[in-house]
Amino acid sequence: MKKLNLAAAAALLVSALAACSTGGQDRGASVDQLSADPLTAVRSAADLTGRSGSVHAATELITESADKKAVFHGTGGYDYVKRLGRLEIDVPPGAATTGKITEVVLPGTVYLQNSGAKIPEGKWVKLDVRQLPDGNLVSSGATDPATAAGALRGAQTAEVAGTETVDGVELKHYKGVLDLAKAADATGGRGADGLRMAGQTFTVKEVPYEVWLDGQGRLHKLVENFTFAGVAGSTAPKDQVKVVSTLALSQFGAPVEAAEPAAADIFSMKATPSPK
């Protein structure tokens, strides 16, 4: 069977046609406190982070198979009131796609713009995340902030790994495993679509994670480890692609520039006539 790497998957999303979030809450200071129970603290992180109104984000996605490694970096943010986020992702040298990927995410929907893709300049490709085997958790080079945090609702275990001070903020560090299907059930609505798709596709169902939370229970850093088959249907270790997704959040409550692309800017691929 044809072997696919993750970098190629990002290109395929565009060429084939040419992160969930919590409910919006009023912006303002949170009066929430980190739960003393580790599992409750982790499962509550997405909702408590959402109460900030918005966050700025930095992402890193490392994909590694038996013969290739790629590192994607992204920056952007998520507005929990509008339920809308935007990321600018740098494509590493040697990846199957080229240029920069810009991603706009809404619950259940992703818009992709790739400066190296064969679509008109300034146009976007619109996808329902249910079209994507991984639910867009990794295939565009980043796990969007809402979906990454939403996965924690499916935490099955959580233990305190220590306390760290970062930029003057004391953070509690937790480790455990999570279940994406259960995270989808806990999230509900269109915001659960990506989590559910990934839960069906990824080959390791108990996803290891590490998370750092502040005294208000908000997420500052999250590392999730995903695994999928680079050769369709294979469970052989040599055919598995390992993905380490890291999300760092900051500037809680600061405005985020993100807007859904206008209908006129959406690129629609015209059907190609069948040969006679």
Stockholm file with secondary structure:
# STOCKHOLM 1.0

chainA/1-276         MKKLNLAAAAALLVSALAACSTGGQDRGASVDQLSADPLTAVRSAADLTGRSGSVHAATELITESADKKAVFHGTGGYDYVKRLGRLEIDVPPGAATTGKITEVVLPGTVYLQNSGAKIPEGKWVKLDVRQLPDGNLVSSGATDPATAAGALRGAQTAEVAGTETVDGVELKHYKGVLDLAKAADATGGRGADGLRMAGQTFTVKEVPYEVWLDGQGRLHKLVENFTFAGVAGSTAPKDQVKVVSTLALSQFGAPVEAAEPAAADIFSMKATPSPK
#=GR chainA/1-276 SS CCBCCHHHHHHHHHHTTCCCCCCCCCCSCCCCCCCSSHHHHHHHHHHHHHTTSEEEEEEEEEEECSSCEEEEEEEEEEETTTTEEEEEEECCTTCSSCSEEEEEEETTEEEEEETTSSSCTTCBEEEEGGGSTTTTSSTTSSCCHHHHHHGGGGBCCCEEEEEEEETTEEEEEEEEEEEHHHHHHHHCSGGGHHHHHHHHHCSCSEEEEEEEECTTSCEEEEEEEEEEESBTTCCCGGGEEEEEEEEEEESTTCCCCCCCCCGGGBCCCCCCCCCC
#=GC SS_cons         CCBCCHHHHHHHHHHTTCCCCCCCCCCSCCCCCCCSSHHHHHHHHHHHHHTTSEEEEEEEEEEECSSCEEEEEEEEEEETTTTEEEEEEECCTTCSSCSEEEEEEETTEEEEEETTSSSCTTCBEEEEGGGSTTTTSSTTSSCCHHHHHHGGGGBCCCEEEEEEEETTEEEEEEEEEEEHHHHHHHHCSGGGHHHHHHHHHCSCSEEEEEEEECTTSCEEEEEEEEEEESBTTCCCGGGEEEEEEEEEEESTTCCCCCCCCCGGGBCCCCCCCCCC
//
